[in-house]
């Protein structure tokens, strides 16, 4: 009986190879070409740049191609048209700090002791034994920078420069953790620090300037590192409340202030894409855009839209953990593609590790390499346990 099953299985395997063998071999070839750039093993200068842009509390339906109403997002729509749009992309937790912990480590935040959203009272942060995406890429010779919101601990040992980043400018935690919080008692929050490197360079920055400041730093970083591979992490403070928008976009959308803010975020994406184009780096750069969780619906018109999804930030309904995600890598990711495969932020680290030939962290992680999915390859076989 056992030998009959073996013979039957072998026959079925041969039939499958007859029908799909060439397609499978072709897919393997495409996958390998994507890894080596089509000309032997990749030399250091050929390593792709990684640009990771994360909005804060942006709703699933707050981008044109996801169904936005009352404002336009032409640069994000263009990014989707030139890359892949994910319809079922998830974060690890529907709250700022924990979500970013998952993104940068490839781990569920509970595994590494970083649930929730730490504020100025927190004494904990990312552990030195964890390997961040920045540390992984720095080990491969990348220049690394973060311009925006950190939220993995505000004490010196937990800050970006001690966790793989060469440059840091931004806020250590959320922009509402300041003395002007509308729902907090006076004295609850100290002044909000604006940081550069490990130094506090200002207090209570005007939210209207944040998007522009982060964008200017990002563009400068691209220009200064055009001759070497770089990792640019651009985690915007917007559209987390309190909303702030520059004069460039104030009053521009039919939706109101929230729409203005999203339009400025879209402008920021456009500035980054234009900088890559000017430096001749478009084809050598993987660009990823997503959000840390769903919108904070209790803030009404100052919150985003989840479309058909239920609830928002702070809940584990899809409106809280399912977010927009767009990836572009010209010549590798097929343009104008859409996937409904479930993917998570924890998959980004192992995927990037595979692309650049870096070893995975020594400690266990939870994400998986999704490059075959990104390449629309039949080699993609999800293996979620």
C-alpha positions, -999 to +999 in steps of 0.1 A: +000+000+000+028+024+010+048+017-023+016+023-043+012+058-027+049+066-035+045+056-071+012+076-074+029+106-058+059+104-081+036+102-112+017+133-100+050+152-094+062+144-129+029+156-144+031+188-124+067+194-136+057+188-172+030+214-169+047+240-147+084+233-148+094+259-173+073+285-155+089+276-122+124+278-136+116+311-152+103+324-118+135+312-101+155+331-128+135+363-122+140+360-085+178+355-088+181+384-112+163+407-088+188+397-061+220+401-081+210+430-104+214+408-135+252+409-136+267+384-112+269+389-075+261+424-063+290+447-054+286+471-025+278+501-048+249+482-064+231+476-031+196+491-034+187+521-014+158+517+010+133+545+017+107+537+043+080+563+048+055+559+076+025+582+083+011+584+118-026+575+123-035+577+086-066+558+077-070+530+052-090+551+028-069+583+031-050+578-002-066+584-037-061+548-049-076+535-016-107+556-020-099+590-005-125+618-008-122+655-003-085+657-012-061+643-038-028+624-034-012+624-069+023+614-058+011+584-037-012+574-066+017+576-090+038+555-066+011+529-066+009+530-104+046+524-107+047+497-080+025+474-059-005+482-038-013+460-008-050+457+001-044+435+032-014+450+049-013+449+087+005+464+116+014+445+148-006+466+172-030+495+167-009+520+186+021+541+178+051+528+198+043+491+195+036+493+158+070+509+152+088+483+174+074+456+151+084+475+119+120+480+129+127+446+145+106+421+126+090+410+159+057+412+175+061+439+201+051+417+230+080+394+222+105+423+228+086+440+257+074+470+238+036+471+238+017+503+239+029+539+235+056+550+260+056+586+270+080+608+290+074+587+322+086+555+305+118+540+318+120+513+292+128+512+255+142+490+228+167+465+242+203+466+231+202+429+222+175+435+195+187+442+160+169+471+142+165+474+105+190+503+107+216+481+124+211+453+099+217+477+070+245+496+087+263+462+088+262+461+050+277+495+047+246+517+045+243+553+056+212+554+079+190+583+090+156+589+107+138+621+103+105+621+123+089+603+152+109+576+170+088+563+199+110+534+210+122+550+242+134+585+249+163+579+273+198+581+256+204+543+254+171+539+235+175+567+210+182+562+173+220+569+173+224+541+198+203+517+176+218+518+141+211+553+128+238+578+118+215+608+118+183+617+138+161+647+138+126+647+152+104+639+182+111+611+207+074+603+210+040+615+199+034+652+192+003+653+215+025+644+245+030+680+254+015+707+277-012+716+253-030+683+252-067+691+251-077+661+274-049+661+299-048+680+332-023+709+334+011+696+344+006+661+330+031+666+302+064+685+302+075+705+272+078+683+241+115+680+230+126+685+194+159+665+190+189+663+168+211+634+174+211+629+212+206+666+219+174+686+226+175+716+203+140+730+210+108+727+229+071+725+219+078+728+181+049+742+160+032+712+144+027+732+112+065+730+105+071+693+112+063+678+078+084+704+059+113+700+083+114+663+080+111+665+042+139+690+039+162+668+059+152+637+039+160+654+006+194+666+019+202+631+031+195+616-003+217+642-020+246+638+004+246+600+001+240+595-036+273+577-040+266+550-014+237+528-004+214+544+022+185+537+044+161+566+048+134+562+075+109+590+073+082+584+101+061+615+099+043+630+129+013+637+109-017+632+107-015+624+145-033+651+165-026+680+170-028+685+133-005+710+118+000+721+082+022+747+065+009+777+046+017+758+014-014+736+020-035+753+045-071+756+032-063+736+001-086+706+005-124+703+004-122+680+034-107+706+058-076+706+079-071+668+079-073+668+041-047+697+040-024+676+062-026+645+039-020+667+009+012+679+025+023+644+033+017+636-004+038+666-013+065+652+009+064+619-009+067+638-042+098+657-029+115+624-020+107+608-054+119+639-072+152+639-052+157+603-062+150+611-098+174+641-098+202+619-084+196+591-109+186+567-081+150+558-089+158+523-103+182+516-075+157+524-047+130+504-030+104+529-017+078+517+009+049+538+022+026+528+050+009+540+082+016+529+118-021+522+126-056+533+117-071+567+124-080+581+159-117+583+152-126+600+185-111+632+171-139+635+145-130+657+115-093+657+127-092+619+121-090+599+089-112+575+072-112+537+072-135+532+043-154+499+046-133+488+076-147+487+111-133+510+139-099+526+141-068+532+162-067+514+196-089+485+184-080+452+168-107+455+142-094+459+107-098+497+109-072+497+136-046+473+123-051+472+085-034+501+068-024+513+033+009+501+019+026+508-014+060+495-026+079+506-057+112+492-070+114+498-108+125+468-128+118+445-099+083+451-086+059+450-116+042+484-121+005+487-114+001+455-095-023+449-066-021+420-041-046+408-015-021+385+002-020+392+040+013+409+048+026+427+080+051+453+089+072+426+106+079+411+071+099+442+060+130+434+080+135+398+068+126+409+032+152+437+032+177+413+048+173+389+019+175+417-007+208+431+006+223+397+017+224+405+054+221+378+081+189+377+101+191+388+137+205+363+162+174+365+183+141+350+170+119+372+148+083+367+135+084+382+100+089+364+067+107+372+035+080+384+010+102+393-019+087+366-042+053+382-036+066+416-043+080+403-076+047+387-084+065+354-086+048+319-085+075+310-060+055+329-034+041+303-009+028+319+023+037+299+054+020+316+083+021+296+115 
